[in-house]
Each structure stands twice: as C-alpha cells, then as structure tokens.
Amino acid sequence: MTLSTYDFMNYALKIGERSNVDLIEVRGEDIAHTTIISEKMNLKDTRVFRRVGIGIRAYNTGATGYSFTTLLTKKSIKMMVQNAVKAAKVASSFAKLKLKPAKYDPIQCKHSLSVKKHPINVEFEEKKEMLHRGEQSAKGDGVDVMTTQARYGEAYGRKYFLNSESADINREVLLVSMGVTVVLKRGDLLTNARDWHGGSLGLEVFREEYAPERLGQNAAKWAAEKLAGKKPPAGKFRALIDNKLGGVMAHESFGHLSEYDFIMTGGSPLSGKLNQKLGSEYATIIDEGVVNHSLYPGFTLPFDDEGVETRPVTLLNQGVLENYLHLRGTAGAVNAEPTGNGRAVDFSFEPICRMRNTYFTPGDLTVEEGLELLRDGVYVCNTSGGQVALDGTFLFKAICGYWVEGGEPKYAFRDVAIRGHIFDFLKNVIGRCKDLKVYSSYFGGCGKGGQSPLPVGIGGPHLLLKEATFGGEQG
C-alpha cells in the first residue's frame, strides 16, 4: 500500500509524541505551481513543478527545533523528527527568550474553496492565449513600443496540519494572478507601466474589468501618459491614493511594525503605544485571513501554519492602536490570544509572525467625490517599488500620477514618488472611498525573514490625504 503525505505526517506525529517534549507540530503540503511568461508575443519561460514535503517543529521548555524532508520514507521521517527534537532540547538550555505556545482550541476540519473556473480544469493553451491577448492590446498601434510582457502564475493544492494537542486540519490552497507590462521608448526617454490582478480566485475573474485586453490597454495608456508627462512634483500637496498604493502602505509601512516579534525586541515604533491615537478617525487598518469579497478576496487563509483560525484583527481603529499580531509563541509569552499570524512560505521553514490580508477599511465616498474633495493636488496609483524602514519612514514610487485641478485630472507626471513617516501619513487621512479592493499576486508577496514570496493580500479603498510629501529632499 502506498502511503500518502498525510499518512507520513501521522507517522511523524506518533514518533514525536514519544520524544518527551512539550508540543509537536507537523505540517505537510502538496502544491502544484505553474508560471507562464510571454514576451513580444513569444513564450519566454514556462515552469511547472510540484512541491511535496513535511516539516516538524518540537517545543521544549520554551525553545523550538525545526526540521523538514522532501523524501517521504519512514527512515527519512524518523530522522526528521529526531533532528527537530534534538534541536529543541539543545536550544532550551541556552535560549534567553522563552516562547510557550498560548492555549487555544484545537480544530479538526477539511476546508475547500469554491470557484467557477479552477486552473486545474483549464488547458495550457487557453492560459497562453490569455497572455497573448493581453500583449496584443498592450502593443496597440505599435508606436513607441519597445517591448511587452505578460505573466501568469498559479498555485493550487492542499496543506495539512497535525499536532500533539489533537489538531487535524486539511485546507485547500489556491492563488492565481496575471499581469501585463509595456515599455515605451521615444528618443532617449523610456517609460513603463503594468496592470495586474490576482487572488484566491478562479480564472473566471479575468474578464470585463480584468480581462487580458483591459490589463494590456491600461498598461499601454499609463505608459503613454508618462511618456508625454511633466516633471514630477516636489513638496507637500493634498493627495488621493488608490487601492494598491494604500494597501502597500498598510502592509509595508504599518503592518510589519505591528508584528509582535518586532514589538518584543523593542525594534518597532509601535512598542508601548497600545491604545494610543496615532492617526485620524478615518484611518482603520484590518489584518484578516478570509476577506468576504467575490472579486477581491486577496489570499484566502482560513487557518495559519500553527493550526490557529485566522480571526480578523483590527490593528488601528479610527486612528487608535488596538492590537498587535501574534503567533502562538509570542501570544503565550504575554498572556495574549493568538491571532492566527504564524506563517511560513512552505514546509521547509518554521512559522514566524506574518501578515495575511492587510488593508484600510472603506468609507462612503465615490472615487469621483474623492477627486472633488481633493480639489487641487496629486492623484497617485499603484506602486513600482520603494523603500521602508523599521522606524516607520517610507518612499514609494507610483506607477502613475496626475496633477488635479478643481477635482479634474489635468496632466500626468512622468514619474512620481511619495515619501514620509507612517504616523504622519495616518494623521493626514481625511476621507475614504467605498471601493474596497484586496489583491494578491503569485509573483509578489512578503519577504520577511528570508521567506519569499509569501502570499499576502494588500488593498483598501482610495484614501484622501490632507497633505503628503512628494519628490526628493526639500530645502
């Protein structure tokens, strides 16, 4: 009889339970991955692989040991368990920081997702055709087009969790995303732009607003606007930022500061600020595992990698810091409730404190009303990267930006960057639109602790700011 991943996990758990340690956790996964990259209407790269393996963590008097294997044999499993137990016992003799797992109610369940067009049921040729449709739209009339690229990625399968407290979880994993990028050149001037969408969704999402043709058209439009754009602004202006840029702010500039491993070490400016007002009444930030939005669910995560249900956590409530993010170990160290934020990118890593879907909550304005209230200022959308620091400072480059007068966009900027400190940003939020959108990407994610890319969701509504700083250093 052939043993399954789950069978080997049970075998590992039985061995671990005889090892005289405080707690044994066993994680397993069987995930299929596919990436397809098309460039200039030709397939550039295709990768298909399956990740199967088991990891085990042992707790002993506040210290942990971790080991994993991709070789599913009883001999390999036994050695894996022995290595984890030995590491935990050795670490417990010198560990200064003791992390006793918080108590929780172990769960036994099987979780599945429901989508109309699961990627497992869609042929490769159809996925390739989606990319070519996106690129064709991005090319347009071909004027000034240097190159186009379209990327598609998918991951699906199941993750399993067992522990010596009787938890037994079997959950489905699903993530798909697609994006189109175009690069334009006129003389010595280069500009680029991209549009994308993704999450725990079926391929039925890539129609209408997110049809490949629409993604390509948007990328081409934004790149062309930048090619004809004006010099970016420098200084302080009223601003309106879109869903994706606001989501990056929520994750990178605030969410990481709320992770309790940073709080415990005193490395976060949020340390000691619980229940203090840090932002305006319009600034509320949520981190949760399951977003109930059919088109914008982000990455669906009903349970974390420690078997904890991923309950919603209000980090910032109308400007007031209400909660931190915990894994079981940090929660137990301070007698807090675990929040379901123990996550690992795959079975080869031990779970650490990570975000799930982090986003600003919506208000009741339309985007048109947001522009009207902006009156004169800067409207910025999406991000092409940036820099953040653990002191709360940030700098993000936007994919596109516009100067707005009298509530109407007047012209585009060639490049635009927003910078500042997250506390100032939060204090300057004076309005929220109602267009909540949460996205997740196969090609991006969180890179904390060298575990990259961990799927996360980012998003929110359009946010209206009383003031934001753009451009370089001011004299």
N, C-alpha and C positions, 0 to 999 in steps of 0.2 A: 504493500500500500504506500502511495506517495504522500508524504506529509506536506501540509500547507504552511504558509508563513505563520498563520495563527496557531497551528499545532506546535511549531517550534517555539513560539512565544510562550505557550503553556508549559512546555518542557523547561524553558529557561526560568520561568517563574517558580516552578517546583524546586529546582536546584537552588535558586536564590533564597527561597523561604527556609531552607535548611542551613543557611550560612551564618546565622546568629548576628544579623544586622537589624536595624530599626525598621527599614522600609525598602522594598524592592519595587521598581517600576520598569516595565518592559514595553517598548514601542516598536511597532513594525509598520512597514509600508510597501505597497506595490503600486507604483505610479508610472504611467506611460507619458512620455514627453515627445512633442513634435515641434520643430521650428522650420519655417519656410521663408527664405529671403529672396526677393526678386529685385534686380537692379537693371534699369534701362530695358525693361520688358523681358529680361532673361533670368532664369533661375541662377542665383549666385551660390546659394548654400541651402542644403536640406539636411536636417538631423532628426533621427528617430531613435529613441532609446527608452529603456525601461529601468527604473530604479527600484530594486528589491533588497531589503535588508532588515536587520533587527538591531536595536540598541537597548542597553540596560543601564539603569542607574541604581546604585546602592547608597542608602543613607546610614551613617553610623555616628552616633553621638554628635550630630550637628554638622558633619562633613559628608561630602559625596565622592563617589568614584564612578566613572563612566567608561563604558566600552561598547563596541559595536562589531558587527560582522556582516559581510555580504555572502559568506559561504554557509549555506543552510544545511549543516550536518550536525548530528548530535555531539560529535567531538568538538567542532568549532563553537557550538553554542555553550558547551560546558566550559571551555577555555574563556569565552567572553564573560561569563558570569563570574568565574574565579578572578579575572583581572579587575572587574568592577568592584567586587567585594574587597579584594586586597588593597586597591587604591583608596577606598573609603576608610578602611581601618588604619592605613598609614597616615592619611590626611587628618584623621580625627586626633592624632597625637600632637599635632603642631598647629592646627587651624586656629587662628585668632578670632575669626568671625564665625559663630555657630548659627546655622540656619535649620532650625527644626521645622518641618513642614506643618503648616496650620491645619487644624482639623477641618474636615469637610465631609459631605455625604457622598460616598462612592456611588457612581452611576453605572447601570448596566443597560446598554441600548444599542440599536443599529440605526444609523441616520443616513438618509439618502436625499438627493436633490431631484427636483423635477424641472426639466427643460424640454422645449418642443423639438429642438434640433441638436441633439447631443453630438459632439465632434466624432465620437466613435462610429456614428452612423453616416458620416459624410465622407465621400471619397476624396482622395488626394487631389484629383484633377479639379474638383469643384473649389477646393481651397486655393489652389494655384490660380484658377481663373479669377477668384475674388481679388487676388493681388494684382493681376494684370489689369483688371477693370479699374482699380484704384490708381495705378500708374498711368494708364491711358488718360484718365481725367486730369491727373496732375500735369501731364505734358501739355494739354491744351493745344494751342496753335504752334507750340514748339519754340516760340520766340524767347530768347534769353535762357532757355532751359539748358543747364549744364548736365544735370543728372536727376533721376528719380529713383526712389527705393520704396518698396513696400515689404512689411514684415508681418508674419502671422505666427503666433505661438499658442500652444495648448498643453495642458497637463490635466490628466484625469486618472482616477484610480481610487484606492482605499487606504486609509490609515487605521491602525489598531492600537489599543492601549489596554494594558493589564497592570494591576498592582496587587501587592500583598494585603491590601485593605478591601479586596473584592471588587474593585472597579473593572468593568469589561465594556469597552467602547469600540464600535466599528463604524467609521464615518467615511462618507464619500468626499473626495477632493475633486474640484473642477475649477479650472481657470482658463479662459480664452482671451486673446487680445489681438488687435490688428491696428497697424498704423501706416500712414503714407507720408513720406518726406520728399520735398523737392528743393533743389539747389539751382538758383538762377545766377547768371553772370552777365554783366554789362560793362565792357571795358575791364578795368581792374577791380570793379566792385562785385563782391559775392554776397548773396543773401540766401537764407534758407528758412523753411518753416515746416511744421508737421502737424498732423491731426491724428488722433487715435481714440480708441475706446476699448474697454475690456472689463472683465469681472467674472464672477461665478455664473456664467450665462451660457445659453445655447447659441448656435450660430444664427438663429433667427433674429438676433439683435442687430446684425449687420444689414439693415435695410432702413429706408426712409432717412432719418437724421444721421444714422451711422452706416449707411450704405457705402461700399467701397468708393463709388463715384463721388459721394459727398465728401468723404475724407480727403480724396485727391483734390477736389475742387477747392476745399478750404485751404489746404496746404499751398496750392498754387496762388490763390488770392492773397493770402497773407505774405507770401514771399514777394509777390509783385508789388504789394503796397510798401514793403520795406525797401525794395529796390528804388522806388520813387520817393521814399520817405525823407523826412527832415532830420536834422541833428537832434539827438535825444535831449530831453530836458535835464537840467541840473538845479537842484534846490528843493524847497518844500512846497507841495501843492496838495489841494484836495484830490482825492483819488477814488476810483471804483476798481475793484479787482474781481476777477472771475472765479468760478468754482475750483478750477485746478490749481491756480496760484494760491488761493486761500487754503486749499487742502494741504499743499506743501508747507505753508506756514504753520498750520495746525500740527502736522506731523513733525517736521524737522526742527522748527524753532520753539515749539511748546511741548509737544508730546514727549520727546526724549527727556526733557527736563523733569517730567513727572514720573519717570520710571524709578522705582524705589531703590534699585541698586545705586543709582546716582545720588539719591537723597541720603541713603545710609552713610555714604562716604563723604558727604558734605560737598560734593562736586557740582551740585545744581543750585542755581539762584532761587529755586523754589523751596529749598530746605528751610524749615521753620516758618513757612508762610501760610500754612493751612488756615483757612477761614479768613484770610486777609483779602482785601479788594485789590485786584491787580489790573482790572480792565473796566470798560464801560458796561452799562446794563445790557448792551447789545452783543456782548462777547460771551458766548456759551460754547464750550467745546466738549464733545462726546467721544468716547472710545468704546466700541462695542464689536462683538463678533458676528452678529447677524443683523444686517440692515434690511428692513422690510420695504424694499423698493424694487419693482419688477425690472426696470430698465437700468437702474444704478445701484446694484447691491454691493458693490465693492467685492471683497473676497469673503465668501461665506465660511465662517469658522464657528460651529456650534460648541465645540469643546477645544480647550488648549492641549498642549502636549504633556500636561500633567494630569489630564483627566478631569479638569475643572470646567464647569459650564461657564461660557463666556458672557456673563451678565453685563448689561450696559453700565458704564461708569461715567458719571458727569465729572469731568476734571475741573472745568471752570463754569460756574453758574452765574450768569449775569455779572460777570467780572470777578466773582469771588472764587478763590481756590478751594474746592470742596474735597477732592480726593487725589490720591496717588495711585499708580499702577503697581500691582504686586504679582509675584509668583508665590507659590506656597511657602517657600523658604523665607522670603522677606516678610510675608504676612505673619508667619509664626514667630518671627523674631520680635515683632512689635505688637503681638496680640490683635492683629487686624484680620479681616476676612479676605481670603484670596479672591482676586478679581478675574482670573482666567487669562492672565497675560504671560504664562510660561510657555515660550515658543522656541522651536528650533527649525532651521531651514530644511533639515532632513534627519534621518535616523543616525547619521554619523556625528551629530552634535548633541551636546547636553542642552536642555532648555534653559534659556535665560529670560529676563524680563523684556518683553517686546510688545509693541502696539498691535492692534487688529485693524479696525476701520476707524480712523480719527478724522473728525470733521466739525466745522462750525454749524450750529443749528440755524434753520431758516427763519425769516420774518414774514412780513406780509406785503412787501413791495414787489412790483414787477420790475424787470430789468429796465424797461423804458422809464419808469418812475425813478429808479435809481440814477439814471443818467440825468433826468430833470433836476433831481436834488443835488447832483454833483455840480450842475451849472457850468462852471469853468474849472477845468482840471485835467487829470490824466486818467485814462482808462487803459488798464493793462490786463493781458490774458495769458494764461498758461506759463510754463517756465521751461527754459532750456538748460537749467542747472544753476549752481551757485555755491555759496559757502555759508556754513553755520558754525557757531562756536558754542561751547557749553556755558558760556557766560550770558547767552541769550541774544547775542548780536548775529545779524544775518545780512547776506547780499544775494539776491536772486535776479537772474536775467530773465526777462519775459520774452515769449515767442513773438508777441505783437503788442504794440501800444499805440494809443491815439491821443491827440490833443482834442479836448472837448470844449466847445463854447456854447453857452446858452442851452446846454443839455443835448447838443448835437455834435457827433464826431466830425472834426473839420479836416484833419490830415493825420497820416500815420508817421510814426517815428521809425528810423532805420534800425535802431537798437534802443533798448530801454532797460534799466536796472533799478530795482527798488532795494533800499538798504535801511538799516536801523537796528533797534533793540525791540525784542518781542513785547516787553512791558509797555513801551511807547505805542507800538502798533495796536495792542489790545485797548489801550485807553482812548485811542483815536477812532475806534469803530462807532459810527453814529447811525448806521442803518443796515438792514439785512433784507435781501430779496427772498422770494419764496421758492426759488428754483433749485431746491436741494438736489445735488448730483454727487454720487460717490463712485469713484473709478478704481480699478486695479489693473496692473499690467503684468503680463508674463515676462516682459523684458526688463522690468524695473522692480523696485521694492526696497526694503530696508536692508542696510548692510552692517548693522551693529555687531560688534564682536567678531568680525570676520566671517559672519554667516550671511552670505549674499548669493542671490537676491531673495529675501524672504517676502512672500506675497503679503501685501498690506493694502488697505483701501485709504484713499485720500479724497477730500472733497468738501462740500458745503454749498452755500448759495453765493451769489455776488455780494460783496461787502462794500459798504460806503465808508470812506475814511475822511475825517475832518482834516487830516494832514498826513503826508507821507514824504519821505526823503528819496529823491531820485538822483541818479548820476554819481559822480565822484565826490571826493572830499571838497568841502566848501571853505573858503577863506573867511 
